[in-house]
Amino acid sequence: MFDGELLSRKSVLVTGGGGGLGREIAAALSGLGARVYICGRRVGMLEETAAAISAKTGNPVLAHACDVRDADIVDSMIEKIWQDGPLTGLVNNAAANFISPTKDLSARGFRAITSTVMDGSFHTTLSCGKRWIDQGVRGSVVSNLVTWVWTGSAFVVPSAMAKTALHAMTMSLASEWGPYGIRLNATAPGPFPTPEAWEKLNPLPDAQSSATDFATIPMRRFGEMHELTNLIAFLLSDACDFLTGQTIAIDGGQHLAAPSTFADLTNMTGEQWQSAREQIEASTAKSKAAQTKG
């Protein structure tokens, strides 16, 4: 739907850009002419993704290993990127999540999610924002949130809390940084299946939540990646310079018509939750093995 050069003058960082949704976003932005940077903790995956997208689009995609939970590491990465020229856009996509009864969560488990989602997104936003302000550069930040910022959700409380904090950050900084020409917006996707995230949110086939069931979506289907990446590209473009401070739901109307949450998992038995934990741990171990191999 867009001209192929829509983002030809843009330079954008996508956090968590090595795989899953981040890879899809990076590919879409590169395909529209943007110079794209991706970061994450899996070096091998990042490099493979960067090479594959660059070969397909003909536009440079550059990979940086970075743990967004560490503010100093983030600032060092942003400084290195700035040596090529200032970024014009940032996509806060790095995230972590899994379902669990909140009473069973450890402090470590809570921080594993909130430190990536909330802290990491703030670190990247601040590091870019202070440079944009100092240099008089107009910038755009897009954060990937969830519809739970309006409804809350059982069994994913750390994620709901962290994403809601970013919803507040989006509104707050849109007001504070508007005079500098810096826009902040967010997307709130419904179910857009990606393999790794889907496994952790659906560890038991016989206990699927309505949050990931297309029967609860008025449009009776899951989202398609190009629909979400089109929205993100639009928000990063010059087509909507007066749009800021907004979180836009893109969920086929799910959160308006039915619980877009995991509340119905209240009926799961202790044995089912134990099986779910084992499935999540197996998925995590598989991901770490892939990271080590890379």
GILINQUI-V580097 format. One record per backbone hydrogen bond with DSSP energy under -0.5 kcal/mol. CO is the residue of the C=O (numbers start at 1). NH is the residue of the N-H. If there is no record, write none. Layout:
# GILINQUI-V580097
co=<CO | CO>
nh=<NH | NH>
This chain:
# GILINQUI-V580097
co=<3 | 5 | 7 | 10 | 11 | 11 | 12 | 13 | 13 | 14 | 14 | 19 | 19 | 20 | 21 | 22 | 23 | 24 | 25 | 26 | 27 | 28 | 29 | 29 | 30 | 32 | 34 | 35 | 36 | 37 | 38 | 39 | 39 | 40 | 41 | 42 | 43 | 44 | 45 | 46 | 47 | 48 | 49 | 50 | 51 | 52 | 53 | 54 | 60 | 62 | 64 | 66 | 67 | 69 | 70 | 71 | 72 | 73 | 74 | 75 | 76 | 77 | 78 | 79 | 80 | 81 | 82 | 88 | 89 | 90 | 90 | 91 | 91 | 92 | 101 | 102 | 106 | 107 | 108 | 109 | 110 | 110 | 111 | 113 | 114 | 114 | 115 | 117 | 118 | 119 | 120 | 121 | 122 | 123 | 124 | 125 | 126 | 127 | 128 | 129 | 130 | 131 | 132 | 132 | 133 | 139 | 140 | 141 | 142 | 143 | 143 | 145 | 146 | 147 | 147 | 148 | 153 | 155 | 156 | 157 | 158 | 159 | 160 | 161 | 162 | 163 | 164 | 165 | 166 | 167 | 168 | 169 | 170 | 171 | 172 | 173 | 174 | 177 | 177 | 178 | 181 | 181 | 183 | 184 | 185 | 186 | 187 | 188 | 189 | 190 | 191 | 194 | 195 | 196 | 197 | 198 | 200 | 204 | 205 | 209 | 210 | 212 | 213 | 214 | 216 | 217 | 224 | 224 | 225 | 226 | 227 | 228 | 229 | 230 | 231 | 232 | 233 | 234 | 237 | 238 | 240 | 242 | 246 | 246 | 247 | 248 | 250 | 251 | 252 | 253 | 253 | 254 | 254 | 258 | 261 | 262 | 263 | 264 | 265 | 269 | 270 | 271 | 272 | 273 | 274 | 275 | 276 | 277 | 278 | 279 | 280 | 281 | 282 | 283 | 284 | 285 | 286 | 287 | 288 | 289 | 290>
nh=<6 | 8 | 10 | 35 | 88 | 89 | 37 | 15 | 91 | 17 | 39 | 22 | 23 | 24 | 25 | 26 | 27 | 28 | 29 | 30 | 31 | 32 | 32 | 34 | 33 | 7 | 36 | 12 | 62 | 14 | 64 | 16 | 17 | 66 | 43 | 46 | 47 | 48 | 49 | 50 | 51 | 52 | 53 | 54 | 55 | 56 | 57 | 58 | 36 | 38 | 40 | 68 | 70 | 71 | 74 | 75 | 76 | 77 | 78 | 79 | 80 | 81 | 82 | 83 | 83 | 84 | 85 | 140 | 13 | 92 | 142 | 15 | 93 | 144 | 104 | 105 | 110 | 111 | 112 | 113 | 113 | 114 | 115 | 117 | 118 | 119 | 120 | 121 | 122 | 123 | 124 | 125 | 126 | 127 | 128 | 129 | 130 | 131 | 132 | 133 | 134 | 135 | 136 | 137 | 136 | 183 | 90 | 185 | 92 | 145 | 187 | 189 | 149 | 150 | 151 | 152 | 156 | 100 | 160 | 161 | 162 | 163 | 164 | 165 | 166 | 167 | 168 | 169 | 170 | 171 | 172 | 173 | 174 | 175 | 176 | 177 | 178 | 180 | 182 | 181 | 139 | 183 | 141 | 245 | 143 | 248 | 145 | 250 | 147 | 192 | 223 | 198 | 199 | 200 | 201 | 202 | 99 | 207 | 208 | 212 | 213 | 214 | 216 | 217 | 218 | 220 | 227 | 228 | 229 | 230 | 231 | 232 | 233 | 234 | 235 | 236 | 237 | 237 | 240 | 241 | 243 | 244 | 186 | 248 | 249 | 188 | 190 | 254 | 219 | 256 | 257 | 257 | 258 | 260 | 211 | 265 | 266 | 267 | 268 | 273 | 274 | 275 | 276 | 277 | 278 | 279 | 280 | 281 | 282 | 283 | 284 | 285 | 286 | 287 | 288 | 289 | 290 | 291 | 292 | 293 | 294>
